Amino acid sequence: MATILIVDDDPALREGLAETVADLGHRPLPAASGSEALARLQAGPVDAVLLDLRMPGDLDGMSVLERICALPDRPPVTVLTAFASPANTIEAMRLGAHDHLTKPIGRADLASVLDAMLKTVRPAGAVPDAAAGHPGLVGSSEGMRRVQKMIGLVADTASTVLIQGETGTGKEEVARALHAFSRRRARPFVPVNCAAIPGDQLESELFGHVRGAFGGATGDRAGAFHLAEGGTLFLDEIGDMPAAMQAKILRVIQDCVVTPLGGRSARVDARLLAATHRDLPALVAEGRFRADLYYRLNVVPLALPPLRERLADIVPLAEHFLARSSKRLDRGAASRLLAHDWPGNVRELRNVVERAAVLVRGGVIAAADLDLPSDRPERRNGDSPPADWLSGDLPSAVARLERAMIVAALRETDGNRAGAARRLGIQRQLLYAKIERYGLGAPGLDLSADPTCDVGNPDASSSLGPE
């Protein structure tokens, strides 16, 4: 039986967590404040910590996390919050949190994170000062939260990160966030677009040259590797790099030595980040990209989801792009943004929103002001009719979202109702009632005949409420 320290200023949530922790076979140790939590850690051994992010007083959750992670024998900590943001997610992971979860927390999710924490052995060591944050990284969808957690885990390492994603998904913003949350943030961040520089100039751009190295070289010039000394070099669109340069970049990664054109070799200290929208394994198979370079770059792969898979981020991103203007979106405009497929991803969204902000004379942007084609094709085939997600009152909007999530969960589990309930974090009986309420038991959904196959007993409780 493990001792789980539960730190939350909300008595109801603290008691709910304690009850579930006890049901899972562990000993709950409640604390109502950061100071009380640190005192309990000094009084006796604790195996894991569930830590609320927002607490009144001098010690908020992030301050408590930093102090816990500085202890010689620190227990693993999972941060809980009802107000997740990219900055606090990345910062929590960077400081050493095991995970960063949003409330409400389902019993199954809580059991999973406790099991993972209790299997984890954390190394000792203090943690550096907190980063100021990176305001350009916007998004709270599940896909973006995975990206933010990965940034927090690898920002302070020296490992090379290969950022992959479709054109316009924000790969450079992720690279800038990796730099902004790293120990190198006080040093330069130097981006180089490998596809935008002709092949015969790329070597000089990256490695530099000395006077007289070639015709037109009238003076010494430092290359991007030297400009990024102590900081971060970001090679964007590395999949478009010429073959000759691939071999030279590989040598620099291996030896950390750069030779300017016509000059002498010198060691460099720059953290390397790379990005591409291309399928590098396919290019390797075709002989168009060096396999050894691919493996050197792909130390930590980080995949960015396309915007069409980040429904929860579309309106917040649009509002972020409108922040400098006095314009705002009305309900119809927001709904139309949600209905579009965004083949150009975040870059397309930014262009559409900024164009509307320039052309609209008033302070409100309506649906008709957005230069967009019709709704997503898959929403016109009768499978799921286009919905004005923000129309009507709050209960009807929540019902639309609830129905859509239930349909998605049933399809992802091939109609297995118990599996869908577990995926949704609710009791099986509650799911049955909602299926009946929304008329989802129709044969067209292809629900399995055995709704409980291969699934154990239902959860004793569906979720724990927000703070």
VENNOR-V324848 format. One record per residue. N is the residue number from 1. PHI is phi in radians with two decimals (NA if undefined). BURIAL is # if it has 24 or more other ideal C-beta (glycine too) atoms within 12 Angstrom, else .. D_FIRST is the distance of its C-alpha to the first C-alpha in Angstrom with 1 decimal. Layout:
n=N phi=PHI burial=BURIAL d_first=D_FIRST
n=N phi=PHI burial=BURIAL d_first=D_FIRST
This chain:
n=1 phi=NA burial=. d_first=0.0
n=2 phi=-1.66 burial=# d_first=3.8
n=3 phi=-1.69 burial=# d_first=6.8
n=4 phi=-1.97 burial=# d_first=9.5
n=5 phi=-1.41 burial=# d_first=13.0
n=6 phi=-1.96 burial=# d_first=15.4
n=7 phi=-1.97 burial=# d_first=19.0
n=8 phi=-2.81 burial=# d_first=21.7
n=9 phi=-1.43 burial=# d_first=24.9
n=10 phi=-1.54 burial=# d_first=25.2
n=11 phi=-1.04 burial=. d_first=23.7
n=12 phi=-1.13 burial=. d_first=23.7
n=13 phi=-1.20 burial=# d_first=21.9
n=14 phi=-1.08 burial=# d_first=19.4
n=15 phi=-1.20 burial=. d_first=18.7
n=16 phi=-1.12 burial=# d_first=18.8
n=17 phi=-1.10 burial=# d_first=16.2
n=18 phi=-1.07 burial=# d_first=13.9
n=19 phi=-1.11 burial=. d_first=14.6
n=20 phi=-1.19 burial=# d_first=13.9
n=21 phi=-1.04 burial=# d_first=10.6
n=22 phi=-1.13 burial=# d_first=9.6
n=23 phi=-1.08 burial=. d_first=11.4
n=24 phi=-1.44 burial=# d_first=9.5
n=25 phi=1.62 burial=. d_first=6.3
n=26 phi=-2.01 burial=# d_first=5.0
n=27 phi=-1.72 burial=. d_first=6.6
n=28 phi=-1.36 burial=# d_first=10.1
n=29 phi=-2.24 burial=# d_first=12.4
n=30 phi=-1.37 burial=# d_first=15.9
n=31 phi=-2.52 burial=# d_first=19.0
n=32 phi=-1.62 burial=# d_first=22.5
n=33 phi=-2.68 burial=# d_first=24.2
n=34 phi=-1.13 burial=# d_first=24.1
n=35 phi=-1.12 burial=. d_first=25.1
n=36 phi=-1.13 burial=# d_first=22.4
n=37 phi=-1.10 burial=# d_first=19.8
n=38 phi=-1.14 burial=# d_first=21.3
n=39 phi=-1.14 burial=. d_first=21.4
n=40 phi=-1.17 burial=# d_first=17.7
n=41 phi=-1.15 burial=# d_first=17.2
n=42 phi=-1.30 burial=. d_first=19.6
n=43 phi=-1.33 burial=. d_first=18.2
n=44 phi=-2.99 burial=. d_first=14.8
n=45 phi=-1.20 burial=. d_first=12.5
n=46 phi=-2.26 burial=# d_first=11.2
n=47 phi=-1.54 burial=# d_first=9.6
n=48 phi=-2.79 burial=# d_first=11.6
n=49 phi=-2.27 burial=# d_first=14.4
n=50 phi=-1.88 burial=# d_first=16.1
n=51 phi=-2.13 burial=# d_first=19.6
n=52 phi=-1.24 burial=# d_first=22.7
n=53 phi=-1.39 burial=# d_first=25.9
n=54 phi=-1.78 burial=# d_first=28.4
n=55 phi=-2.41 burial=# d_first=28.1
n=56 phi=-1.25 burial=. d_first=31.0
n=57 phi=1.74 burial=. d_first=32.0
n=58 phi=-1.28 burial=. d_first=32.4
n=59 phi=-1.92 burial=# d_first=29.0
n=60 phi=-1.48 burial=# d_first=28.5
n=61 phi=-1.05 burial=# d_first=25.6
n=62 phi=-1.17 burial=# d_first=27.4
n=63 phi=-1.17 burial=# d_first=28.1
n=64 phi=-1.13 burial=# d_first=24.6
n=65 phi=-1.03 burial=# d_first=23.5
n=66 phi=-1.09 burial=# d_first=26.3
n=67 phi=-1.22 burial=# d_first=25.2
n=68 phi=-1.13 burial=# d_first=21.6
n=69 phi=-1.22 burial=# d_first=22.8
n=70 phi=-1.56 burial=. d_first=25.2
n=71 phi=-1.24 burial=# d_first=22.6
n=72 phi=-1.04 burial=. d_first=22.6
n=73 phi=-2.06 burial=. d_first=18.8
n=74 phi=-1.33 burial=# d_first=18.2
n=75 phi=-1.42 burial=# d_first=15.1
n=76 phi=-1.17 burial=# d_first=15.9
n=77 phi=-2.22 burial=# d_first=17.4
n=78 phi=-1.94 burial=# d_first=18.5
n=79 phi=-1.57 burial=# d_first=21.5
n=80 phi=-2.02 burial=# d_first=22.3
n=81 phi=-2.71 burial=# d_first=25.9
n=82 phi=-1.60 burial=# d_first=28.4
n=83 phi=-2.26 burial=. d_first=31.2
n=84 phi=-1.26 burial=# d_first=30.6
n=85 phi=-2.40 burial=# d_first=33.5
n=86 phi=-0.97 burial=# d_first=34.3
n=87 phi=-1.14 burial=# d_first=34.5
n=88 phi=-1.31 burial=# d_first=31.1
n=89 phi=-1.16 burial=# d_first=29.4
n=90 phi=-1.09 burial=# d_first=31.0
n=91 phi=-1.14 burial=# d_first=30.6
n=92 phi=-1.08 burial=# d_first=26.8
n=93 phi=-1.17 burial=# d_first=26.4
n=94 phi=-1.15 burial=# d_first=29.0
n=95 phi=-1.24 burial=# d_first=27.3
n=96 phi=2.17 burial=# d_first=24.1
n=97 phi=-1.12 burial=# d_first=22.0
n=98 phi=-1.22 burial=# d_first=19.8
n=99 phi=-2.76 burial=# d_first=21.3
n=100 phi=-2.41 burial=# d_first=23.5
n=101 phi=-2.01 burial=# d_first=23.2
n=102 phi=-1.70 burial=# d_first=25.7
n=103 phi=-1.52 burial=# d_first=25.1
n=104 phi=-1.31 burial=# d_first=24.9
n=105 phi=-1.94 burial=# d_first=21.6
n=106 phi=-1.22 burial=# d_first=21.0
n=107 phi=-1.02 burial=# d_first=17.8
n=108 phi=-1.11 burial=# d_first=18.2
n=109 phi=-1.13 burial=# d_first=18.8
n=110 phi=-1.14 burial=# d_first=15.8
n=111 phi=-1.08 burial=# d_first=13.5
n=112 phi=-1.16 burial=. d_first=15.6
n=113 phi=-1.24 burial=# d_first=15.6
n=114 phi=-1.13 burial=# d_first=11.8
n=115 phi=-1.07 burial=. d_first=11.7
n=116 phi=-1.17 burial=. d_first=14.7
n=117 phi=-1.12 burial=# d_first=13.6
n=118 phi=-1.25 burial=# d_first=10.5
n=119 phi=-1.62 burial=. d_first=13.1
n=120 phi=-1.68 burial=. d_first=15.6
n=121 phi=-1.96 burial=. d_first=16.9
n=122 phi=-1.62 burial=# d_first=19.2
n=123 phi=-1.26 burial=. d_first=22.4
n=124 phi=-1.41 burial=. d_first=23.5
n=125 phi=2.37 burial=. d_first=26.7
n=126 phi=-1.35 burial=. d_first=28.4
n=127 phi=-2.02 burial=# d_first=29.4
n=128 phi=-1.21 burial=. d_first=33.1
n=129 phi=-1.05 burial=. d_first=34.6
n=130 phi=-1.22 burial=# d_first=34.1
n=131 phi=-1.38 burial=# d_first=36.6
n=132 phi=-1.30 burial=. d_first=39.1
n=133 phi=1.94 burial=# d_first=38.2
n=134 phi=-2.41 burial=# d_first=40.3
n=135 phi=-1.17 burial=. d_first=42.0
n=136 phi=-1.34 burial=# d_first=43.5
n=137 phi=-1.63 burial=# d_first=40.3
n=138 phi=-1.98 burial=# d_first=40.1
n=139 phi=2.61 burial=# d_first=37.7
n=140 phi=-2.22 burial=# d_first=34.6
n=141 phi=-1.17 burial=# d_first=34.6
n=142 phi=-1.06 burial=. d_first=31.7
n=143 phi=-1.11 burial=# d_first=33.8
n=144 phi=-1.27 burial=# d_first=34.7
n=145 phi=-1.15 burial=# d_first=31.2
n=146 phi=-1.09 burial=# d_first=30.2
n=147 phi=-1.10 burial=# d_first=33.2
n=148 phi=-1.09 burial=# d_first=32.3
n=149 phi=-1.12 burial=# d_first=28.8
n=150 phi=-1.12 burial=# d_first=30.4
n=151 phi=-1.02 burial=# d_first=33.0
n=152 phi=-1.09 burial=# d_first=30.4
n=153 phi=-1.28 burial=# d_first=28.7
n=154 phi=-1.90 burial=# d_first=32.0
n=155 phi=-1.00 burial=# d_first=34.3
n=156 phi=-1.54 burial=# d_first=33.9
n=157 phi=-1.57 burial=. d_first=34.2
n=158 phi=-1.71 burial=. d_first=37.5
n=159 phi=-1.16 burial=# d_first=36.9
n=160 phi=-1.31 burial=# d_first=39.7
n=161 phi=-2.00 burial=# d_first=38.7
n=162 phi=-1.83 burial=# d_first=40.7
n=163 phi=-1.64 burial=# d_first=40.9
n=164 phi=-2.10 burial=# d_first=42.1
n=165 phi=2.94 burial=# d_first=43.3
n=166 phi=-1.10 burial=# d_first=46.4
n=167 phi=-1.03 burial=# d_first=49.3
n=168 phi=1.56 burial=# d_first=48.7
n=169 phi=-1.44 burial=# d_first=44.9
n=170 phi=1.79 burial=# d_first=44.6
n=171 phi=-1.13 burial=# d_first=43.9
n=172 phi=-1.19 burial=# d_first=45.6
n=173 phi=-1.10 burial=# d_first=43.6
n=174 phi=-1.14 burial=# d_first=40.4
n=175 phi=-1.07 burial=# d_first=42.0
n=176 phi=-1.15 burial=# d_first=43.0
n=177 phi=-1.17 burial=# d_first=39.4
n=178 phi=-1.02 burial=# d_first=38.1
n=179 phi=-1.27 burial=# d_first=40.7
n=180 phi=-1.11 burial=# d_first=40.3
n=181 phi=-1.72 burial=# d_first=36.5
n=182 phi=-1.74 burial=# d_first=37.0
n=183 phi=-1.21 burial=. d_first=38.0
n=184 phi=-1.58 burial=# d_first=41.5
n=185 phi=-1.09 burial=# d_first=42.1
n=186 phi=-1.41 burial=. d_first=44.9
n=187 phi=-1.77 burial=. d_first=46.8
n=188 phi=-1.20 burial=# d_first=48.8
n=189 phi=-1.94 burial=# d_first=47.6
n=190 phi=-2.08 burial=# d_first=50.4
n=191 phi=-1.61 burial=# d_first=50.6
n=192 phi=-2.34 burial=# d_first=53.0
n=193 phi=-1.61 burial=# d_first=53.8
n=194 phi=-1.18 burial=# d_first=54.8
n=195 phi=-1.46 burial=. d_first=56.5
n=196 phi=-1.62 burial=. d_first=58.7
n=197 phi=-1.96 burial=# d_first=60.3
n=198 phi=-0.97 burial=. d_first=63.0
n=199 phi=-0.99 burial=. d_first=62.0
n=200 phi=-1.31 burial=. d_first=64.8
n=201 phi=-1.84 burial=# d_first=63.5
n=202 phi=-1.15 burial=# d_first=59.8
n=203 phi=-1.08 burial=# d_first=59.9
n=204 phi=-1.14 burial=# d_first=61.7
n=205 phi=-1.10 burial=# d_first=59.3
n=206 phi=-1.48 burial=# d_first=56.3
n=207 phi=-1.80 burial=# d_first=57.7
n=208 phi=1.48 burial=# d_first=60.7
n=209 phi=-2.68 burial=# d_first=64.2
n=210 phi=-1.90 burial=. d_first=66.8
n=211 phi=-1.05 burial=. d_first=70.3
n=212 phi=1.46 burial=. d_first=72.6
n=213 phi=-1.12 burial=. d_first=69.9
n=214 phi=-2.77 burial=. d_first=71.6
n=215 phi=-1.07 burial=. d_first=74.2
n=216 phi=1.68 burial=. d_first=73.4
n=217 phi=-1.47 burial=. d_first=70.9
n=218 phi=-1.52 burial=. d_first=72.7
n=219 phi=-2.84 burial=. d_first=69.9
n=220 phi=-1.24 burial=. d_first=66.5
n=221 phi=-2.45 burial=# d_first=63.6
n=222 phi=-1.34 burial=# d_first=59.9
n=223 phi=-1.51 burial=# d_first=57.7
n=224 phi=-1.09 burial=# d_first=54.5
n=225 phi=-1.08 burial=# d_first=52.4
n=226 phi=-1.28 burial=# d_first=54.1
n=227 phi=-1.14 burial=# d_first=53.9
n=228 phi=-1.60 burial=# d_first=50.2
n=229 phi=-0.90 burial=# d_first=49.8
n=230 phi=1.41 burial=. d_first=46.5
n=231 phi=-2.06 burial=# d_first=45.6
n=232 phi=-2.29 burial=# d_first=45.0
n=233 phi=-1.87 burial=# d_first=47.5
n=234 phi=-1.94 burial=# d_first=47.0
n=235 phi=-1.72 burial=# d_first=49.0
n=236 phi=-1.49 burial=# d_first=49.3
n=237 phi=0.89 burial=# d_first=50.6
n=238 phi=-1.21 burial=# d_first=50.3
n=239 phi=-1.16 burial=# d_first=50.9
n=240 phi=-1.70 burial=# d_first=54.5
n=241 phi=-1.25 burial=# d_first=55.0
n=242 phi=-1.04 burial=# d_first=58.0
n=243 phi=-1.03 burial=. d_first=57.5
n=244 phi=-1.09 burial=. d_first=59.2
n=245 phi=-1.27 burial=# d_first=56.9
n=246 phi=-1.01 burial=# d_first=53.8
n=247 phi=-1.13 burial=. d_first=54.7
n=248 phi=-1.26 burial=# d_first=55.3
n=249 phi=-1.14 burial=# d_first=52.1
n=250 phi=-1.02 burial=# d_first=50.2
n=251 phi=-1.12 burial=. d_first=51.9
n=252 phi=-1.13 burial=# d_first=51.0
n=253 phi=-1.09 burial=# d_first=47.3
n=254 phi=-1.25 burial=. d_first=47.3
n=255 phi=-1.82 burial=. d_first=49.4
n=256 phi=0.99 burial=. d_first=48.9
n=257 phi=-2.22 burial=. d_first=52.7
n=258 phi=-2.09 burial=# d_first=55.2
n=259 phi=-2.05 burial=# d_first=58.9
n=260 phi=-1.10 burial=# d_first=61.1
n=261 phi=-1.04 burial=# d_first=64.2
n=262 phi=1.39 burial=. d_first=66.8
n=263 phi=-2.06 burial=# d_first=64.6
n=264 phi=-1.74 burial=. d_first=62.4
n=265 phi=-1.23 burial=. d_first=58.8
n=266 phi=-2.62 burial=. d_first=56.2
n=267 phi=-1.31 burial=. d_first=52.5
n=268 phi=-2.27 burial=# d_first=50.5
n=269 phi=-2.20 burial=. d_first=47.1
n=270 phi=-2.43 burial=# d_first=46.2
n=271 phi=-1.33 burial=# d_first=43.0
n=272 phi=-1.78 burial=# d_first=44.1
n=273 phi=-2.11 burial=# d_first=43.1
n=274 phi=-2.32 burial=# d_first=44.8
n=275 phi=-2.55 burial=# d_first=45.2
n=276 phi=-2.80 burial=# d_first=47.1
n=277 phi=-1.72 burial=# d_first=47.7
n=278 phi=-1.54 burial=# d_first=48.8
n=279 phi=-1.51 burial=. d_first=47.1
n=280 phi=-1.11 burial=# d_first=47.0
n=281 phi=-1.00 burial=. d_first=45.9
n=282 phi=-1.18 burial=. d_first=49.0
n=283 phi=-1.14 burial=. d_first=51.2
n=284 phi=-1.09 burial=. d_first=50.0
n=285 phi=-1.10 burial=. d_first=50.8
n=286 phi=-1.48 burial=. d_first=54.3
n=287 phi=1.38 burial=. d_first=54.9
n=288 phi=-1.73 burial=. d_first=55.1
n=289 phi=-2.51 burial=# d_first=52.1
n=290 phi=-1.17 burial=# d_first=51.2
n=291 phi=-1.14 burial=. d_first=48.1
n=292 phi=-1.15 burial=. d_first=47.3
n=293 phi=-1.22 burial=# d_first=47.5
n=294 phi=-1.01 burial=# d_first=45.3
n=295 phi=-1.20 burial=. d_first=42.5
n=296 phi=-1.19 burial=# d_first=43.0
n=297 phi=-1.38 burial=# d_first=42.7
n=298 phi=-1.54 burial=# d_first=39.9
n=299 phi=-1.13 burial=. d_first=37.2
n=300 phi=-2.16 burial=# d_first=35.2
n=301 phi=-1.39 burial=# d_first=36.5
n=302 phi=-2.35 burial=# d_first=36.3
n=303 phi=-1.73 burial=# d_first=37.7
n=304 phi=-1.64 burial=# d_first=39.1
n=305 phi=-1.29 burial=# d_first=39.3
n=306 phi=-1.21 burial=# d_first=42.7
n=307 phi=-1.12 burial=# d_first=43.5
n=308 phi=-1.13 burial=# d_first=43.9
n=309 phi=-1.73 burial=# d_first=40.2
n=310 phi=-2.18 burial=# d_first=39.4
n=311 phi=-0.95 burial=# d_first=40.8
n=312 phi=-1.19 burial=# d_first=38.8
n=313 phi=-1.69 burial=# d_first=40.3
n=314 phi=-1.11 burial=# d_first=44.0
n=315 phi=-1.17 burial=# d_first=45.0
n=316 phi=-1.00 burial=# d_first=43.0
n=317 phi=-1.13 burial=# d_first=44.7
n=318 phi=-1.05 burial=# d_first=48.0
n=319 phi=-1.14 burial=# d_first=47.6
n=320 phi=-1.10 burial=# d_first=46.6
n=321 phi=-1.23 burial=# d_first=49.9
n=322 phi=-1.55 burial=# d_first=51.8
n=323 phi=-1.03 burial=. d_first=50.4
n=324 phi=-1.43 burial=. d_first=53.5
n=325 phi=-1.78 burial=. d_first=55.9
n=326 phi=-1.70 burial=. d_first=56.5
n=327 phi=-1.58 burial=# d_first=56.0
n=328 phi=-2.49 burial=# d_first=53.3
n=329 phi=-1.53 burial=# d_first=52.5
n=330 phi=-1.54 burial=# d_first=53.3
n=331 phi=-1.07 burial=. d_first=51.3
n=332 phi=-1.16 burial=. d_first=53.6
n=333 phi=-1.14 burial=# d_first=53.3
n=334 phi=-1.08 burial=# d_first=49.5
n=335 phi=-1.13 burial=# d_first=49.6
n=336 phi=-1.21 burial=# d_first=52.1
n=337 phi=-1.08 burial=# d_first=49.9
n=338 phi=-1.18 burial=# d_first=47.0
n=339 phi=-1.46 burial=# d_first=49.4
n=340 phi=-1.43 burial=# d_first=50.6
n=341 phi=-1.49 burial=# d_first=49.3
n=342 phi=0.95 burial=# d_first=49.6
n=343 phi=-1.10 burial=. d_first=50.8
n=344 phi=-1.58 burial=. d_first=51.3
n=345 phi=1.06 burial=# d_first=47.8
n=346 phi=-1.09 burial=# d_first=47.2
n=347 phi=-1.10 burial=# d_first=50.6
n=348 phi=-1.13 burial=# d_first=52.4
n=349 phi=-1.04 burial=# d_first=50.6
n=350 phi=-1.07 burial=# d_first=51.6
n=351 phi=-1.10 burial=. d_first=55.2
n=352 phi=-1.08 burial=# d_first=55.5
n=353 phi=-1.20 burial=# d_first=54.1
n=354 phi=-1.18 burial=# d_first=56.1
n=355 phi=-1.11 burial=. d_first=59.3
n=356 phi=-1.11 burial=# d_first=58.9
n=357 phi=-1.11 burial=# d_first=58.4
n=358 phi=-1.31 burial=. d_first=61.7
n=359 phi=-1.51 burial=. d_first=63.7
n=360 phi=-1.42 burial=# d_first=62.7
n=361 phi=-1.37 burial=. d_first=64.9
n=362 phi=-1.40 burial=. d_first=62.8
n=363 phi=-1.63 burial=. d_first=59.4
n=364 phi=-2.10 burial=. d_first=57.7
n=365 phi=-1.68 burial=# d_first=57.2
n=366 phi=-1.74 burial=. d_first=57.6
n=367 phi=-1.03 burial=# d_first=56.9
n=368 phi=-1.17 burial=. d_first=60.5
n=369 phi=-1.43 burial=# d_first=60.3
n=370 phi=-1.58 burial=# d_first=57.9
n=371 phi=-1.46 burial=. d_first=59.6
n=372 phi=-2.33 burial=# d_first=57.4
n=373 phi=-1.26 burial=. d_first=58.2
n=374 phi=-1.18 burial=. d_first=57.1
n=375 phi=-1.08 burial=# d_first=53.6
n=376 phi=-0.96 burial=# d_first=51.4
n=377 phi=-1.00 burial=. d_first=53.0
n=378 phi=-1.17 burial=. d_first=50.0
n=379 phi=-1.60 burial=. d_first=50.3
n=380 phi=-1.93 burial=. d_first=53.9
n=381 phi=-1.69 burial=. d_first=53.5
n=382 phi=1.53 burial=. d_first=52.5
n=383 phi=-1.26 burial=. d_first=48.8
n=384 phi=-2.57 burial=. d_first=47.6
n=385 phi=-1.08 burial=. d_first=50.4
n=386 phi=-1.06 burial=# d_first=50.5
n=387 phi=-2.10 burial=. d_first=48.9
n=388 phi=-1.47 burial=. d_first=49.7
n=389 phi=-1.08 burial=# d_first=46.1
n=390 phi=-1.82 burial=# d_first=47.0
n=391 phi=-1.48 burial=. d_first=49.7
n=392 phi=1.28 burial=. d_first=49.6
n=393 phi=-1.58 burial=. d_first=47.2
n=394 phi=-1.09 burial=. d_first=43.5
n=395 phi=-1.01 burial=. d_first=42.3
n=396 phi=-1.22 burial=. d_first=44.5
n=397 phi=-1.15 burial=. d_first=43.4
n=398 phi=-1.11 burial=. d_first=39.7
n=399 phi=-1.09 burial=. d_first=40.6
n=400 phi=-1.08 burial=# d_first=42.3
n=401 phi=-1.15 burial=. d_first=39.3
n=402 phi=-1.06 burial=# d_first=37.0
n=403 phi=-1.08 burial=# d_first=39.3
n=404 phi=-1.07 burial=# d_first=39.6
n=405 phi=-1.17 burial=# d_first=35.9
n=406 phi=-1.16 burial=# d_first=35.5
n=407 phi=-1.04 burial=# d_first=38.4
n=408 phi=-1.09 burial=. d_first=37.0
n=409 phi=-1.14 burial=# d_first=33.5
n=410 phi=-1.13 burial=# d_first=35.4
n=411 phi=-1.24 burial=. d_first=37.5
n=412 phi=-1.17 burial=. d_first=34.7
n=413 phi=-1.85 burial=# d_first=33.0
n=414 phi=0.96 burial=. d_first=36.4
n=415 phi=1.43 burial=# d_first=36.4
n=416 phi=-1.30 burial=# d_first=33.1
n=417 phi=-1.15 burial=# d_first=32.2
n=418 phi=-1.16 burial=# d_first=28.5
n=419 phi=-1.13 burial=# d_first=28.1
n=420 phi=-1.14 burial=# d_first=30.1
n=421 phi=-1.07 burial=# d_first=28.0
n=422 phi=-1.13 burial=# d_first=24.9
n=423 phi=-1.13 burial=# d_first=26.9
n=424 phi=-1.46 burial=# d_first=28.1
n=425 phi=1.34 burial=# d_first=24.8
n=426 phi=-2.23 burial=# d_first=26.2
n=427 phi=-1.20 burial=# d_first=26.0
n=428 phi=-1.08 burial=# d_first=28.2
n=429 phi=-1.11 burial=. d_first=30.4
n=430 phi=-1.15 burial=# d_first=31.1
n=431 phi=-1.10 burial=# d_first=32.2
n=432 phi=-0.98 burial=# d_first=34.5
n=433 phi=-1.12 burial=. d_first=36.1
n=434 phi=-1.25 burial=# d_first=36.7
n=435 phi=-1.05 burial=# d_first=38.2
n=436 phi=-1.18 burial=. d_first=40.6
n=437 phi=-1.10 burial=. d_first=41.4
n=438 phi=-1.62 burial=. d_first=42.3
n=439 phi=1.13 burial=. d_first=44.1
n=440 phi=-1.67 burial=# d_first=41.9
n=441 phi=-1.54 burial=# d_first=42.2
n=442 phi=-1.20 burial=. d_first=45.5
n=443 phi=-1.05 burial=. d_first=46.1
n=444 phi=-1.05 burial=. d_first=46.7
n=445 phi=-1.41 burial=# d_first=43.1
n=446 phi=0.98 burial=. d_first=42.6
n=447 phi=-1.24 burial=# d_first=39.4
n=448 phi=-1.19 burial=. d_first=38.0
n=449 phi=-1.17 burial=. d_first=39.1
n=450 phi=-1.82 burial=. d_first=35.6
n=451 phi=-1.28 burial=# d_first=33.6
n=452 phi=-2.14 burial=# d_first=30.2
n=453 phi=-1.15 burial=. d_first=30.6
n=454 phi=1.04 burial=. d_first=27.8
n=455 phi=-2.24 burial=. d_first=25.3
n=456 phi=-1.37 burial=. d_first=22.4
n=457 phi=-1.09 burial=. d_first=21.8
n=458 phi=-1.17 burial=# d_first=22.6
n=459 phi=-1.12 burial=# d_first=20.2
n=460 phi=-1.25 burial=. d_first=19.6
n=461 phi=-2.44 burial=# d_first=20.9
n=462 phi=-1.42 burial=# d_first=23.2
n=463 phi=-2.87 burial=# d_first=22.7
n=464 phi=-1.96 burial=# d_first=22.2
n=465 phi=-1.22 burial=. d_first=25.5
n=466 phi=-1.24 burial=. d_first=27.0
n=467 phi=-1.23 burial=# d_first=27.1
